[in-house]
Amino acid sequence: MPLARDGDGAWTPLAPGAILPFDGGVIGRGERRGGPAEPGELAGRVDGRGADDLARLLRAARPDPLVLRYAGLDLDRRLARVREAMAEGG
C-alpha cells in the first residue's frame, strides 16, 4: 500500500490498487480493487487488523531522509527528484 503525504499533509494512496478493503472493521477483508497484486510491507503488517493498528503504524512512520530533501515539491516532482537522486547514488 504505497502512501505519500499530499499537499495538505494528509496521507493518500499513490495508486487506486493501493487501497485495501475494510469490511467489518478488518483491514484486508472484502473486495479488492485493481486486480491481484503482491501486498507491500505495510499491507502485510495490517492485514486482518483494525483501524487503530494502522493509525499507530502511520503515526510511527518516519520519512526517508532522501524524500525529506524534496518535501517542498508537489508529489509528482518529488517522486521524479527522488528517483533521479537514487539513480545517482543518493
C-alpha positions in Angstrom: 0.0 0.0 0.0 2.2 2.9 -1.2 1.3 6.1 0.6 2.5 9.6 0.5 1.5 12.9 2.1 -0.3 15.2 -0.2 -0.1 19.0 -0.3 -2.1 19.5 2.9 -0.2 16.8 4.8 -2.9 14.1 4.6 -1.9 10.5 3.8 -3.1 9.5 0.3 -2.7 6.3 -1.7 -0.4 6.6 -4.7 -2.5 4.2 -6.9 -6.1 3.0 -6.9 -4.9 -0.6 -6.4 -3.2 0.6 -3.2 -6.5 0.8 -1.4 -7.1 -2.2 0.9 -10.6 -3.5 1.7 -12.0 -2.7 5.1 -15.2 -4.7 5.7 -16.5 -5.2 9.2 -13.6 -3.1 10.6 -11.0 -5.5 9.5 -8.2 -4.5 7.1 -7.9 -6.9 4.2 -11.4 -8.3 4.4 -13.7 -7.5 1.5 -13.4 -6.8 -2.2 -10.1 -5.7 -3.5 -9.7 -3.0 -6.2 -7.2 -3.0 -9.1 -6.7 -6.8 -9.6 -4.2 -9.1 -8.0 -1.0 -7.5 -6.7 1.7 -8.6 -4.3 1.0 -6.9 -0.9 3.5 -4.4 0.3 5.2 -4.5 3.7 2.6 -2.2 5.4 -0.3 -4.1 3.8 1.1 -7.4 5.2 1.6 -5.9 8.6 -2.0 -4.6 8.9 -3.8 -7.5 7.1 -6.5 -8.8 9.5 -6.1 -5.9 11.9 -8.3 -2.9 12.8 -8.0 0.8 12.0 -6.3 1.6 15.3 -3.4 -0.7 14.4 -3.0 1.1 11.1 -3.2 4.5 12.8 -0.5 3.5 15.2 1.8 2.4 12.3 1.2 5.6 10.4 1.9 7.8 13.5 5.2 6.0 14.0 6.2 6.2 10.3 9.3 8.3 9.6 10.0 9.8 6.2 13.0 8.6 4.2 15.7 11.4 4.5 16.0 11.4 0.7 12.3 12.2 0.4 12.6 14.9 3.1 15.2 16.7 0.9 12.5 17.3 -1.6 9.5 17.7 0.7 8.6 21.1 -0.6 7.9 19.8 -4.1 4.5 18.5 -5.2 4.1 14.8 -5.2 5.0 14.1 -8.9 8.0 16.4 -8.9 9.2 14.9 -5.5 9.0 11.4 -6.9 10.9 12.3 -10.0 13.7 14.0 -7.9 13.9 11.1 -5.5 14.2 8.7 -8.4 16.9 10.8 -10.0 18.9 11.0 -6.8 18.6 7.3 -6.2 19.9 6.6 -9.8 22.8 8.9 -9.0 23.6 7.0 -5.7 21.6 9.2 -3.3 
